[in-house]
Amino acid sequence: MNNQFNYKISPLEMSISIMTMLICVSVFVMPSRLAETMNSPDGWISIMISGLAVAGLVTLYTRLQRHFPGQTLMDYFRQGTLGKWWALLMGMAFVLYFVGVAAYLVRTLVFVVRLYVLDQTPSEAIASLFLLTTTYAVSKGLQGIIHLNLLFLPVTLFMGLGILSFNLPAMELANLLPVLGEGLSPVLKGVKEMIVPFLGVEILFFFMAHMTANHLRATPLNVGILVVTLIYVMLTVMSYAVFSLEAVKVIAFPTVELAKEVEVPGGFFERLESLMITIWIMTIFNAAAVYQYLTVTIINDQFLPHTKLAWLPSLTAFVIFIIAFVPKSITELFTFAEWVGWLGAALFFLGVGSGYVSVWVRNKTATWNMTEGSDK
């Protein structure tokens, strides 16, 4: 990251980046996953609870970041004797995690594109072309990736809101009843299922180092999380209301099916889902580029601090490509995503928890040293 530290991320850019990371894949698969797991139309309640919980965690980390502005969490750990080893272990775990998430994004992209757009194109060709473009974006550094987020996200949101608006007449609100008919148990199961849809906030560990101290505020970031939460709620409610809970269980990508239901007046677009997928590819491209960039950055900073390898982004792309094709079916892909999700959640809690412990220990040590010095 050292060669990129001259670039400062504004609160708006950070908020938009988090939104990009959150909605890249989940907008397609989340309603189906919730319906299958919960067997209840109360998925929107689980989404709201999860969104509030994530906002609370982001607030906690923002307050932690104020103790070491201009540094990543790994940089802060490395300042201590024991922290160097902890930073090394955390760095290795984050590399595995980021590569795993990037592979999940690529494989999901391949499934969707082949199913709805390019059914005759080999999966390997789609993945290879996609990773070539992300590798090029990574070579341009952090500033270019952030600006792509700013460029593409508004278009994606506009398309999503358009699909929701056109499906309003087809809604059957009776499909959402009864509310809490099965009690709180399905809602709690849904909260556990929301781990994967809210993956992405862990980029704060690395990107907030590029924010000035006076910009380290949780409110702009939580506004972005609130927007994503509302989008999740609207998509889930719309999917259940249009197709019914039982139908959504067997639809792999309900959001795409919502786009297929849209009839544009005048017949200007006959296959709106193709346009939606094309726009969505922009968002998943940005997210995959961020994960690949962070993988390269951690390897450079943690394991090769004095050696910058020009071919490292290409190597990471190759590894991502190999891992992406380990899952052979959508079911295996969702299982893989669940494993990656639990790893991401564990790393986030470990990072925040160990960060607060480290701050507390160093403050106590500093106070003890000052007391000893005054006694002498």
C-alpha positions in Angstrom: 0.0 0.0 0.0 2.9 2.3 0.5 2.9 3.6 -3.0 -0.8 4.4 -2.8 -0.8 6.2 0.5 -0.8 9.7 -1.1 -4.3 9.0 -2.2 -6.9 9.9 0.5 -10.4 8.3 0.5 -13.3 10.6 1.4 -16.2 9.4 3.5 -18.4 9.3 0.5 -15.9 7.2 -1.5 -15.6 4.8 1.5 -19.4 4.5 1.8 -19.8 3.8 -1.9 -17.0 1.3 -1.8 -18.7 -0.6 1.0 -22.0 -0.6 -0.8 -20.3 -2.0 -3.9 -18.7 -4.8 -1.9 -22.0 -5.8 -0.2 -24.4 -5.9 -3.2 -22.1 -7.4 -5.8 -23.5 -11.0 -5.6 -26.0 -11.1 -2.8 -28.7 -9.2 -4.7 -29.0 -12.2 -7.0 -29.0 -15.2 -4.5 -30.1 -13.8 -1.1 -33.9 -14.2 -1.4 -33.6 -17.8 -2.5 -31.1 -18.6 0.2 -33.3 -17.0 2.9 -36.4 -18.8 1.7 -34.7 -22.2 1.7 -33.1 -21.7 5.1 -36.1 -20.1 6.9 -39.1 -21.6 5.2 -40.9 -18.4 6.2 -41.6 -15.1 4.5 -40.0 -13.2 7.4 -36.6 -12.9 5.7 -37.0 -9.1 5.6 -36.9 -9.1 9.4 -33.7 -11.1 9.5 -32.2 -8.6 7.0 -33.0 -5.6 9.1 -31.6 -7.2 12.3 -28.4 -8.1 10.4 -28.1 -4.6 8.9 -28.3 -3.0 12.4 -25.8 -5.5 13.8 -23.3 -4.7 10.9 -23.8 -1.0 11.5 -22.9 -1.5 15.1 -19.7 -3.4 14.2 -18.7 -0.7 11.8 -19.1 1.9 14.5 -16.9 -0.1 16.8 -14.2 -0.4 14.3 -14.3 3.2 13.3 -13.7 4.2 16.9 -10.8 1.7 17.0 -9.3 3.2 13.8 -9.0 6.6 15.5 -6.3 5.2 17.8 -4.0 4.6 14.7 -5.0 7.0 11.9 -3.0 6.6 8.7 -2.3 2.9 9.5 -3.9 -0.4 8.6 -4.9 -2.7 11.4 -2.0 -5.0 10.4 0.4 -2.1 10.6 -0.7 -1.3 14.1 -0.3 -4.9 15.2 3.3 -5.0 13.8 4.4 -2.3 16.2 4.4 -4.7 19.1 6.8 -7.7 19.7 4.0 -10.3 19.9 1.9 -8.2 17.4 4.3 -9.0 14.6 3.5 -12.7 14.7 -0.2 -11.9 15.1 -0.1 -9.6 12.1 1.6 -12.3 10.1 -1.0 -14.9 11.0 -3.9 -12.5 10.3 -2.3 -11.5 7.0 -2.1 -15.1 5.9 -5.7 -15.7 6.9 -6.9 -12.5 5.0 -5.0 -13.7 1.9 -6.9 -17.0 2.0 -10.2 -15.2 2.7 -9.8 -12.6 -0.1 -8.8 -15.2 -2.6 -11.7 -17.3 -1.6 -14.2 -14.4 -1.9 -12.8 -13.4 -5.3 -13.1 -17.0 -6.5 -16.7 -17.1 -5.3 -17.5 -13.9 -7.2 -15.9 -15.2 -10.4 -17.8 -18.6 -10.2 -21.1 -16.9 -9.5 -20.5 -14.6 -12.5 -19.8 -17.6 -14.7 -23.0 -19.4 -13.6 -25.2 -16.3 -14.2 -23.7 -15.3 -17.5 -23.9 -18.8 -18.9 -27.4 -19.3 -17.7 -28.9 -16.1 -19.0 -26.6 -14.6 -21.6 -23.8 -16.7 -23.1 -25.0 -20.2 -22.8 -22.6 -21.5 -25.5 -19.5 -19.8 -24.2 -17.0 -22.0 -22.2 -17.0 -21.1 -18.5 -13.2 -21.0 -18.6 -13.2 -18.3 -21.3 -15.6 -16.1 -19.3 -13.6 -16.4 -16.1 -10.3 -15.8 -17.9 -11.5 -12.7 -19.6 -13.0 -11.3 -16.4 -9.8 -11.9 -14.4 -7.7 -10.3 -17.1 -9.7 -7.1 -16.7 -9.5 -7.2 -12.9 -5.7 -7.7 -13.1 -5.4 -4.7 -15.3 -7.5 -2.7 -12.8 -5.3 -3.8 -9.9 -2.2 -2.7 -11.8 -3.6 0.9 -11.8 -3.8 1.0 -8.0 -6.3 2.0 -5.4 -7.3 5.3 -6.8 -8.5 3.8 -10.1 -10.5 1.1 -8.3 -12.2 3.6 -6.0 -13.2 5.8 -9.0 -14.7 2.8 -10.8 -16.9 2.3 -7.7 -18.1 5.9 -7.9 -18.8 5.5 -11.6 -20.6 2.2 -11.7 -22.6 2.0 -8.5 -25.2 4.7 -9.3 -26.0 2.9 -12.6 -26.5 -0.4 -10.7 -28.8 1.2 -8.1 -30.8 2.9 -10.8 -31.3 -0.4 -12.7 -32.3 -2.2 -9.4 -34.9 0.5 -8.5 -36.3 0.4 -12.0 -36.8 -3.4 -11.8 -38.5 -3.0 -8.4 -40.8 -0.2 -9.7 -41.9 -2.2 -12.8 -42.8 -5.2 -10.6 -45.0 -3.3 -8.2 -48.3 -4.1 -10.0 -47.5 -7.9 -9.8 -47.1 -7.9 -6.0 -49.4 -10.1 -4.0 -49.0 -9.0 -0.4 -50.8 -12.1 0.9 -47.6 -14.0 0.1 -45.9 -12.1 2.9 -48.3 -13.3 5.5 -48.4 -14.3 8.3 -45.7 -12.1 9.9 -43.8 -14.1 12.5 -46.2 -17.0 11.9 -43.4 -19.5 12.9 -42.1 -17.4 15.7 -38.6 -16.0 16.1 -36.7 -19.3 15.3 -36.8 -18.8 11.5 -35.7 -15.2 11.9 -32.6 -16.2 13.9 -31.8 -18.8 11.2 -32.1 -16.0 8.6 -29.7 -13.8 10.6 -27.1 -16.6 10.4 -27.7 -16.8 6.6 -27.0 -13.1 6.3 -23.3 -13.5 7.0 -22.4 -13.9 3.3 -24.6 -11.0 2.1 -22.8 -8.6 4.4 -19.3 -9.7 3.5 -17.3 -6.7 2.5 -17.1 -4.5 5.5 -13.7 -6.0 6.4 -12.1 -3.8 3.7 -12.3 -1.1 6.5 -9.3 -2.8 8.1 -7.2 -1.7 5.1 -9.0 1.2 3.3 -9.6 3.4 6.4 -5.8 3.9 6.6 -6.3 6.1 3.5 -8.7 8.4 5.4 -7.6 11.5 7.2 -8.2 11.6 11.0 -11.1 14.1 10.8 -12.9 11.8 8.3 -12.9 8.8 10.6 -16.7 8.9 11.3 -19.1 6.0 11.3 -22.2 7.9 10.2 -21.4 8.1 6.5 -20.5 4.4 6.4 -23.6 3.4 8.2 -25.8 5.4 5.8 -24.3 3.2 3.0 -25.1 0.1 5.0 -28.6 1.3 5.6 -29.1 1.8 1.9 -27.9 -1.7 1.2 -30.1 -3.1 3.9 -33.2 -1.4 2.4 -32.3 -2.7 -1.1 -32.0 -6.2 0.4 -35.4 -5.8 2.1 -37.1 -4.5 -1.0 -35.7 -7.3 -3.2 -36.6 -10.0 -0.8 -40.2 -8.7 -0.2 -40.6 -8.2 -4.0 -39.4 -11.7 -4.7 -41.8 -13.3 -2.2 -44.7 -11.1 -3.2 -44.3 -11.8 -7.0 -43.3 -15.4 -7.0 -44.4 -16.8 -3.6 -42.1 -18.3 -0.9 -42.3 -21.8 -2.4 -41.4 -20.7 -5.9 -38.4 -18.6 -4.6 -37.0 -21.7 -2.9 -36.3 -23.3 -6.2 -35.3 -20.2 -8.2 -31.5 -19.9 -8.1 -31.4 -16.2 -9.0 -34.8 -14.5 -8.1 -33.6 -11.0 -9.0 -32.9 -12.0 -12.6 -36.3 -13.6 -12.8 -37.8 -10.3 -11.5 -36.1 -8.6 -14.4 -37.6 -11.2 -16.9 -41.0 -10.3 -15.6 -40.6 -6.6 -16.6 -42.4 -5.5 -19.8 -41.1 -2.2 -21.0 -43.8 -0.1 -22.8 -43.2 0.1 -26.5 -41.1 -3.1 -26.6 -37.9 -1.1 -26.4 -36.3 -3.9 -24.4 -37.4 -7.4 -24.8 -34.8 -9.1 -22.6 -34.2 -6.7 -19.7 -32.4 -9.3 -17.7 -29.5 -9.2 -20.2 -29.1 -5.5 -19.7 -29.4 -5.9 -15.9 -26.7 -8.6 -15.9 -24.4 -6.5 -18.0 -24.7 -3.6 -15.6 -24.3 -6.0 -12.6 -21.1 -7.3 -14.1 -19.7 -3.8 -13.5 -20.3 -4.1 -9.8 -18.9 -7.6 -9.4 -15.9 -6.5 -11.4 -15.2 -3.7 -8.9 -15.6 -6.0 -5.9 -13.4 -8.7 -7.4 -10.8 -6.1 -8.3 -10.8 -4.8 -4.7 -10.3 -8.3 -3.3 -7.5 -9.0 -5.7 -5.9 -5.7 -5.0 -6.0 -6.4 -1.2 -4.5 -9.8 -1.7 -1.6 -8.4 -3.7 -1.2 -5.6 -1.1 -1.0 -7.9 1.9 1.5 -10.2 0.2 3.7 -7.2 -0.7 3.5 -5.6 2.7 3.6 -8.7 5.0 5.7 -11.2 3.1 7.7 -9.3 0.5 8.2 -5.8 2.0 11.4 -5.2 0.1 10.5 -6.8 -3.1 7.8 -5.7 -5.5 6.9 -8.4 -8.1 5.3 -7.0 -11.2 3.8 -10.5 -12.0 2.1 -10.9 -8.6 -1.3 -9.6 -9.7 -1.2 -12.2 -12.6 -0.3 -15.0 -10.2 -3.2 -14.1 -7.8 -5.5 -14.1 -10.8 -4.3 -17.6 -11.8 -4.9 -18.9 -8.2 -8.3 -17.3 -8.1 -9.2 -19.0 -11.4 -8.2 -22.4 -10.2 -10.1 -22.1 -6.9 -13.2 -20.7 -8.7 -13.7 -24.0 -10.5 -13.4 -26.2 -7.5 -17.2 -26.0 -6.9 -18.9 -28.0 -9.7 -22.5 -27.0 -9.0 -24.5 -24.1 -7.6 -25.1 -26.1 -4.5 -21.4 -26.7 -4.0 -20.8 -23.0 -4.7 -23.2 -22.0 -1.9 -21.5 -24.4 0.5 -18.1 -22.9 -0.5 -19.6 -19.4 0.1 -20.8 -20.4 3.5 -17.3 -21.5 4.5 -15.8 -18.3 3.2 -18.5 -16.3 5.0 -17.7 -17.9 8.4 -14.0 -17.2 7.8 -14.7 -13.6 7.0 -16.9 -13.2 10.1 -14.2 -14.8 12.3 -11.5 -12.5 10.9 -13.7 -9.4 11.4 -14.4 -10.3 15.1 -10.8 -11.3 15.7 -9.5 -8.1 14.1 -11.8 -5.8 16.1 -11.4 -7.8 19.4 -7.6 -8.1 19.2 -7.4 -4.4 18.1 -9.2 -3.2 21.2 -7.1 -5.5 23.4 -4.0 -4.2 21.8 -5.0 -0.6 22.4 -5.9 -1.3 26.0 -2.6 -3.1 26.7 -0.5 -0.3 25.1 -2.4 2.4 27.0 -1.9 0.6 30.3 1.8 0.1 29.5 2.2 3.8 28.6 0.4 4.8 31.8 2.7 2.4 33.8 5.8 3.8 32.2 4.7 7.4 33.0 4.0 6.5 36.6 7.4 4.8 36.9 9.1 7.8 35.3 7.5 10.3 37.7 8.4 8.1 40.7 12.1 8.3 39.7 
